[in-house]
Amino acid sequence: MAPYECFLFAQELADRLNKDVDLIDLNQAPTVFQAQIFATGIVMDMKNENALNVKRMLAYRLYAKLNEERA
């Protein structure tokens, strides 16, 4: 989905749900943001649960490595 289409879809969802909505392309999000999304976000669309779980584990692993390097 193109960024502008994603924006319009998020606005439509927000109007229907009467809540703030952020739609994020996890493949474009930085590691820290990915970890925050997996920790607090809600999955709205999932075509492949296994791929999502692999992405989640990778995000947490990279986030932990980043924190180790900072220490």
C-alpha positions in Angstrom: 0.0 0.0 0.0 1.3 3.4 -0.9 2.0 5.8 2.0 -0.8 8.1 1.0 -3.3 5.2 0.7 -2.2 4.0 4.1 -2.8 7.5 5.6 -6.3 7.6 4.1 -7.1 4.1 5.3 -5.9 5.0 8.8 -8.1 8.1 8.8 -11.1 6.0 7.7 -10.4 3.4 10.5 -10.0 6.2 13.0 -13.4 7.7 12.0 -15.1 4.4 12.2 -13.6 3.3 15.5 -13.6 6.8 17.0 -10.0 6.2 18.1 -6.6 7.3 17.0 -5.1 4.8 14.5 -1.5 4.4 13.3 -0.8 2.0 10.4 2.8 1.1 10.3 4.8 -0.8 7.6 7.0 -2.9 9.9 9.5 -3.5 7.1 10.1 0.3 7.0 10.1 0.9 10.8 13.4 1.3 12.8 14.2 -1.5 15.3 13.2 0.4 18.4 9.9 1.3 16.9 9.3 -2.3 15.8 9.9 -3.5 19.4 7.5 -0.8 20.8 4.8 -1.8 18.2 5.1 -5.5 19.1 5.0 -4.7 22.8 1.9 -2.4 22.7 0.3 -2.6 19.3 -2.6 -4.5 17.9 -2.3 -6.6 14.7 -5.1 -5.6 12.4 -4.2 -7.7 9.4 -2.1 -10.8 9.2 -1.6 -12.9 6.1 1.0 -15.2 7.6 1.1 -15.8 11.4 4.5 -17.6 11.2 6.1 -14.7 9.3 4.7 -12.3 11.8 6.2 -14.3 14.7 9.5 -14.5 13.0 9.4 -10.7 12.5 8.5 -10.2 16.2 11.4 -12.4 17.4 13.9 -10.7 15.1 12.7 -7.2 16.3 13.1 -8.2 19.9 16.5 -9.8 19.3 17.8 -6.7 17.5 16.4 -4.5 20.1 18.1 -6.5 22.9 21.4 -6.4 20.9 21.1 -2.6 20.4 20.6 -2.1 24.2 23.6 -4.3 25.0 25.7 -2.3 22.6 24.6 1.0 24.3 25.5 -0.3 27.8 
